[in-house]
Amino acid sequence: MPMQNSCSWMQPEVDITELPSHRTFKTLNKYLDYIELLAITSIDKSCTLSMIIDMMEEEDGFGDSSSREGDFDQFESSLGYETIEPLIIPNNPSRNEFKNHLVRVIKYRSNNFGDYWPFNYEVRTNKITVIDDHSFYNIYICLLLSSVLSIIKKPIRKLFTDFHEVVSYKVIKEIFPANAGWSVKSFGANQKFGDYYEGNLYNKFKALAKDLNTSLNPQSTFPSSGGDGGIDAVIFRKFSKDDRGLLPLCTVQSTCTEDNLESKARETSHSRINDRIHLKTPLVNYLIVPRDMITTANNTKFQIEDNSLSIIIDRFRILPLINLSEMEIDISIVDIIDELKGLNNNYSF
């Protein structure tokens, strides 16, 4: 639904003039991302649930909960975090259903992100307000925008995917520090930061095999062009005066994609990598995404059908691992963030 704003002459690089349907956004935490964007760009730097729900009711309407069990007027007060079900919007939700489901997601993010969340949530009014002098403000907004690439103009999307690749590399370096003996090397097609492998895919795997004291699979074929085989970085650890190989190995994938995460994770399965080089030990894959990937508020599952494919590092896990003193943000991204902050939209519903 189009929204009126007080500076319509501006052409921002991030288009938030259309509110996604609540029947399209099936996961509530994605909808909360959008609410955060509305708060950032509003004239009073806040957004209430009533504003959103009124807008949705005018645009799409709501369903009738009478055919479903439960008193949704009383639903919110009975919520217990240990019993919350998947954060999925019911098909054709009623107004109360949608509100109560969304409230619990906001409470979850506010309570769990804590000092890394640059917003304040007022329970009484269900209002989110921006804390724009928050130390993690720019980092958080970068991750937020990296999660919603579809509303960012195509020519500048690469700014955010590149940013996420750098963040992913730094996060992995925090998890696997060099002073503990770990080596982290970039493997991506266009990644040339930190330690990295050069050349085409064949040369990269040949160098990796040498690092692991193993060999290439002679039956494997490699494309003549570049590419990364779906790998953005590799992690391994050598042991002093030990040339037996059999080293611990992890692969890292950094992605902003919203779909087909299972397919992405399978690109670096043990069998796929073993087709390239001889692996004699288990392989662990890390999938790093800028979204809040939680599915249930008791932290038991992520938004991926097979949680055994990868160890997920999502927005919630990324933020505490970022060292602000070592994190630089491209000036072009900072300009976009400042532009959004300066829109001062006066949303009318």
C-alpha positions in Angstrom: 0.0 0.0 0.0 1.5 3.4 -1.0 2.4 5.6 1.9 2.6 9.4 1.8 5.8 11.1 3.0 7.0 14.6 3.6 9.9 14.3 1.2 8.5 12.6 -1.8 10.9 14.4 -4.1 13.7 12.1 -2.7 14.6 8.9 -4.5 16.1 6.8 -1.7 18.2 3.8 -2.6 16.0 1.7 -0.4 12.3 1.5 -1.4 10.0 1.1 1.5 7.0 2.7 -0.1 5.1 -0.5 -0.4 4.2 -2.5 2.7 4.4 -6.3 2.0 1.2 -8.2 2.6 0.9 -10.1 5.8 -0.1 -13.1 3.6 3.2 -12.8 1.8 5.6 -12.5 4.8 5.1 -15.8 6.4 7.7 -15.4 9.0 7.1 -12.8 11.6 10.7 -11.8 12.2 10.9 -10.7 8.6 7.9 -8.5 9.2 9.6 -7.1 12.3 12.6 -6.1 10.1 10.2 -4.1 8.0 8.7 -2.4 11.1 12.2 -1.5 12.1 12.8 0.2 8.7 9.6 2.1 9.1 10.7 3.4 12.5 14.1 4.5 11.1 12.5 6.5 8.3 9.6 8.0 10.2 9.6 11.6 11.3 9.4 10.7 15.0 11.7 7.7 14.6 9.2 5.3 15.9 6.5 2.8 14.8 3.6 1.3 16.6 1.9 -2.0 16.0 -1.5 -0.2 15.6 -0.1 1.8 12.7 1.0 -1.4 10.9 -2.2 -3.3 11.7 -4.4 -0.5 10.6 -2.5 -0.2 7.3 -2.7 -4.0 6.8 -6.5 -4.0 7.5 -7.1 -1.3 5.0 -5.0 -3.0 2.3 -5.6 -6.7 2.8 -8.1 -7.2 5.5 -7.9 -10.0 8.1 -9.5 -13.4 8.4 -11.9 -14.8 10.9 -10.4 -16.7 13.8 -13.8 -18.2 14.9 -13.0 -21.5 13.1 -9.8 -21.9 15.1 -9.5 -22.9 18.7 -8.5 -20.5 21.4 -9.3 -17.1 22.7 -6.9 -14.8 20.9 -7.9 -11.8 22.9 -6.3 -13.5 25.9 -3.5 -15.1 24.0 -0.9 -12.5 24.6 -1.2 -12.5 28.4 -0.7 -16.3 28.6 2.5 -16.4 26.5 5.4 -18.2 28.0 8.6 -18.2 26.1 9.2 -21.9 26.8 6.0 -22.8 25.0 6.0 -20.6 22.0 5.4 -22.3 18.8 7.0 -21.6 15.4 6.9 -17.9 14.4 4.8 -18.5 11.4 1.8 -16.3 10.5 -1.4 -18.4 10.4 -3.1 -18.6 7.0 -5.4 -15.6 6.7 -4.9 -14.5 10.3 -7.4 -12.5 12.3 -6.5 -9.0 13.5 -5.9 -10.3 17.1 -4.0 -13.4 15.9 -1.6 -11.3 13.9 -1.1 -8.7 16.6 -0.5 -11.3 19.4 1.9 -13.3 17.3 3.8 -10.2 16.3 3.9 -8.9 19.9 5.7 -12.0 21.0 8.3 -11.7 18.3 9.0 -8.1 19.2 9.3 -9.1 22.9 11.6 -11.9 22.0 13.9 -9.7 19.9 13.9 -6.9 22.5 14.7 -9.3 25.4 17.3 -11.4 23.6 19.2 -8.9 21.4 19.4 -6.7 24.5 22.3 -4.2 24.2 22.9 -5.0 20.5 19.4 -3.9 19.5 19.3 -0.1 18.6 15.6 0.2 19.4 13.5 0.6 22.5 10.2 -1.3 22.9 7.5 0.2 25.0 5.2 -2.7 26.1 2.2 -0.5 27.1 1.9 1.2 23.7 3.5 -1.6 21.6 5.8 1.1 20.2 9.3 0.7 18.8 11.6 3.7 18.9 15.0 4.1 17.3 18.1 4.7 19.5 20.1 6.4 16.7 23.1 7.1 18.9 23.4 3.4 19.8 27.0 2.1 19.3 25.7 -0.8 17.1 23.3 1.3 15.1 25.2 1.4 11.8 26.2 -2.3 12.1 22.7 -3.4 12.9 21.2 -1.4 10.1 23.7 -2.8 7.6 22.7 -6.4 8.7 19.0 -5.4 8.5 19.4 -4.0 4.9 21.5 -7.0 3.9 18.5 -9.1 4.9 16.0 -7.3 2.6 18.0 -7.0 -0.6 14.8 -7.1 -2.7 13.9 -3.6 -1.6 17.3 -2.2 -2.3 18.0 -0.9 -5.8 20.0 -3.5 -7.8 23.0 -1.3 -8.7 24.0 -1.0 -5.0 23.0 -4.4 -3.6 26.6 -5.5 -4.0 27.7 -3.0 -1.4 25.7 -5.0 1.2 26.6 -8.4 0.0 30.3 -7.4 0.1 29.8 -5.9 3.6 28.3 -9.2 4.7 31.2 -11.2 3.4 33.6 -9.0 5.3 31.5 -9.3 8.5 31.4 -13.1 8.0 35.2 -13.3 7.7 35.7 -11.2 10.9 33.1 -13.3 12.8 34.9 -16.5 11.8 38.2 -15.1 12.9 36.7 -14.3 16.3 35.4 -17.9 16.6 38.6 -19.4 15.4 41.4 -17.1 16.6 44.9 -17.3 15.0 46.5 -17.2 18.5 44.9 -20.6 19.1 46.5 -22.0 16.0 43.5 -21.7 13.6 44.0 -20.6 10.0 41.1 -18.8 8.2 41.5 -18.3 4.5 39.1 -16.6 2.0 38.0 -18.9 -0.8 35.4 -16.8 -2.6 35.6 -15.8 -6.2 36.2 -12.1 -5.5 37.4 -12.1 -2.0 40.8 -10.7 -1.4 41.0 -9.7 2.2 42.9 -11.4 5.0 44.6 -14.6 3.9 43.1 -15.9 0.7 43.6 -18.5 -2.1 44.3 -17.2 -5.6 43.6 -18.4 -9.0 40.8 -20.5 -10.5 38.9 -23.2 -8.6 41.5 -25.9 -9.5 44.3 -23.8 -8.1 42.4 -23.0 -4.9 41.6 -26.6 -4.2 45.2 -27.6 -5.0 46.5 -25.1 -2.5 43.9 -26.2 0.1 45.0 -29.8 -0.4 48.6 -28.9 0.2 47.6 -27.0 3.4 45.7 -30.1 4.6 48.6 -32.4 3.6 46.3 -34.4 1.4 45.8 -34.6 -2.4 43.3 -33.7 -5.1 40.9 -36.3 -6.3 42.3 -37.2 -9.8 38.8 -38.0 -11.1 37.5 -34.5 -10.3 36.9 -32.0 -13.0 37.2 -28.2 -12.5 35.7 -25.4 -14.6 38.3 -23.4 -16.5 36.8 -20.1 -15.2 37.0 -18.8 -11.7 34.4 -19.6 -9.1 34.5 -20.8 -5.5 32.5 -24.0 -5.5 30.1 -22.4 -3.1 32.8 -21.8 -0.4 33.5 -18.4 0.9 36.2 -19.3 3.4 37.9 -22.4 4.9 39.1 -23.0 8.4 41.7 -25.6 9.4 44.3 -26.2 12.1 47.7 -27.6 11.8 49.6 -29.3 14.6 53.3 -28.7 15.3 55.7 -31.2 13.8 52.8 -33.3 12.7 52.7 -34.1 9.0 50.1 -36.9 9.1 47.3 -34.7 7.7 43.9 -35.7 9.1 43.3 -32.1 10.1 40.1 -30.4 11.3 38.5 -28.6 8.4 35.5 -26.3 8.3 33.9 -24.5 5.3 32.2 -21.1 5.5 29.3 -19.8 3.4 28.2 -16.2 3.6 24.8 -15.5 2.0 22.1 -12.8 2.0 19.7 -15.0 0.1 16.3 -15.6 1.6 15.5 -18.8 -0.2 17.0 -22.3 -0.8 19.3 -22.2 2.2 19.3 -26.0 2.2 20.6 -26.1 -1.4 23.2 -23.6 -0.4 24.4 -25.6 2.5 24.5 -28.8 0.4 27.0 -27.2 -1.9 29.7 -27.8 0.7 28.6 -31.2 2.0 31.4 -33.7 2.8 30.6 -35.7 -0.3 30.8 -32.6 -2.5 34.2 -31.5 -1.1 35.5 -35.0 -1.1 34.8 -35.1 -4.9 37.5 -32.4 -5.1 40.1 -33.4 -2.5 40.6 -36.5 -0.4 39.0 -35.9 2.9 39.7 -38.3 5.7 38.0 -36.4 8.6 34.5 -35.0 9.2 33.7 -31.7 7.7 31.7 -28.9 9.4 30.0 -26.1 7.5 29.2 -22.7 8.9 26.3 -20.8 7.2 26.4 -17.0 8.0 23.3 -15.0 7.3 22.4 -11.4 8.2 18.8 -12.3 9.1 17.3 -13.2 12.4 16.8 -16.9 11.7 15.1 -18.0 14.8 11.9 -20.1 14.3 10.9 -20.8 17.9 11.5 -18.5 20.9 13.0 -21.3 22.9 16.0 -21.4 20.5 15.5 -24.9 19.3 15.4 -24.5 15.6 16.3 -22.2 12.7 14.4 -21.4 9.5 16.0 -24.2 7.6 14.3 -27.5 7.2 17.4 -29.6 8.0 19.3 -28.0 10.8 22.0 -30.7 10.6 23.3 -29.3 7.3 25.2 -26.3 8.8 25.9 -24.5 12.0 23.9 -21.3 11.5 25.4 -17.9 12.5 22.6 -15.4 12.2 22.1 -11.8 13.2 21.6 -12.7 16.8 24.9 -14.6 16.9 26.8 -12.2 14.7 26.4 -9.0 16.7 28.2 -10.0 19.9 31.1 -11.3 17.8 31.8 -7.9 16.1 34.6 -5.8 17.4 33.5 -2.3 16.6 37.1 -0.9 16.7 38.0 -3.2 13.9 34.9 -2.9 11.8 34.9 -0.3 9.0 31.8 0.4 6.9 32.1 1.6 3.3 31.3 5.4 3.2 28.7 4.7 0.5 26.8 2.5 2.9 27.0 5.1 5.6 25.6 7.6 3.2 22.6 5.3 2.5 22.0 4.8 6.2 22.2 8.6 6.8 19.8 9.1 3.9 17.2 6.7 5.4 17.6 8.4 8.8 17.0 11.8 7.2 13.9 10.9 5.3 11.6 12.0 8.1 8.6 10.3 6.5 5.2 11.3 7.8 3.4 8.1 7.2 -0.4 8.4 6.7 -2.6 5.4 6.8 
